């Protein structure tokens, strides 16, 4: 797997393009100041190649479920930690 960063606007945005033997994945990670702290958004688009193109809807569904579980786990971990209140990006 090769990951290339295609855009970086610190501290607001990071875009990447991941090359795998069977597909490419374009990702976009953004951060926004909100009253509660910082809102993070991540979106991605899969572009399967070869025979995997036929399975694109299934691959997308599986990927979405995995990502939701990963980010929900990270959110739970971060919110459960003791320590200072979250900082906003503009602080």
N, C-alpha and C positions, 0 to 999 in steps of 0.2 A: 504494500500500500504506500502511496506517495500522497502527501498532503501539501498543497500550495496555498499560501495566503494571498488572496487577490485584492483585498481592500482592508485598510486598517485606519480607523479614525479614532484615536485614543481620546477619551475613554468611552466612546459611544458605540463603536461598531467594529466587527471583525468578520470578514467573509473568507471562505475557503473553498477550494476545489480538491476533492479527494479522488484519486485514480486507483481503481482496483482492477484486477485482470478481467472481471466480469461486468463492471459498471463504473460510472462516475457519480459522485455525490456533490452537489453544490450546497453549501451551508452558509447561513447568515445568523450571526449572534449580535444582538443589540442590547443596549442598556439605557434606561430612561429613569430620571429622577422622579419620584412620586413622594407624597407626604410620608408614607411609611418607610421610605428608604430608597431602594433601587429596584426597578422592575427589569428582569432579564427576559428576553424573548429569543428563541432559537427556532429557525425554520430550515428545512432542507428539501431538496428535490433529488430523487433518484433517477438515474438514466441507465437502466440495465442494457446490456448488449447481448447479442447472440440469442440463444434459446431462452434466456431469462426474460427477454422482452415480453414473452407470453405470460409470465408470472408477475408482471409489474404490479397489478392491483393487490395481489397477495403479499408481495414483498413490502409494499408501502404500508399495508395494514399491520404486519408484524413489526416493522420498524417504528411505526407510530406508537404502538403499545409499549415497546421497549423503551423508547425515549420518554414517554409519559411516566413510566415507572422510575427511570433514572432520575429525572428532574424532580419528581415528587419526593423521592428519597433524599436528594440533596437539600431540598427545601425543608423537609422535616428535620434533617440533621442540623442545618444552620439555625433554624428557629429554636431548636431544643438546647443549643449551646448557651452556657452562661457566659456573660461578658458584657462589654459595652453595647449600647444600642447601635443598630445599623446606621451607617453614614450614608448621606446622599452624595451623588456624584459631584454636585456643585459646592460641596463644603470644602 
